[in-house]
Amino acid sequence: MSFEAVADLAVEHLTGVGHLVILAKKAAKAFTPLSRSR
């Protein structure tokens, strides 16, 4: 594998992880009011 291919894979992996983190934060914000109201 060339360096460019490895770099592309690394970027895709990092952006994928970043997307999951953003989704997790959104989910946490959505669930926080529900847990407080109980």
N, C-alpha and C positions, 0 to 999 in steps of 0.2 A: 504493500500500500504506500502510496506517495504521501508526503507531508500534507499536501493540500487535502487529500481524502481524509486523513486523520483529523485535520483541523475542522473540516466540515462536519464530521461525525461528532466531534467534541462540542461544536457550537449547537448542533441540533439537540444533543443530549442536555446541554445547559439550558437552552431555551425551553425544552420540554419540562425540565425540572422547575424552572421559574414559573411556567404556566401552571403546573400543579400547585406550587406554593400560593400563587394568586388565587386559584380556585379554592384552596383550603382556607385562606383568609376570608374570602367572600362567604364561604359556608359557615365559618365561625361567627362572622358578623350577623348572618341570617339567623343562626340558632341562639345567639346570646339573648335577644329580647324574649324568645320563647322560654328559655330556662329561668329568666328573671320574673316572668309573669306568674309562674307556678308557685 
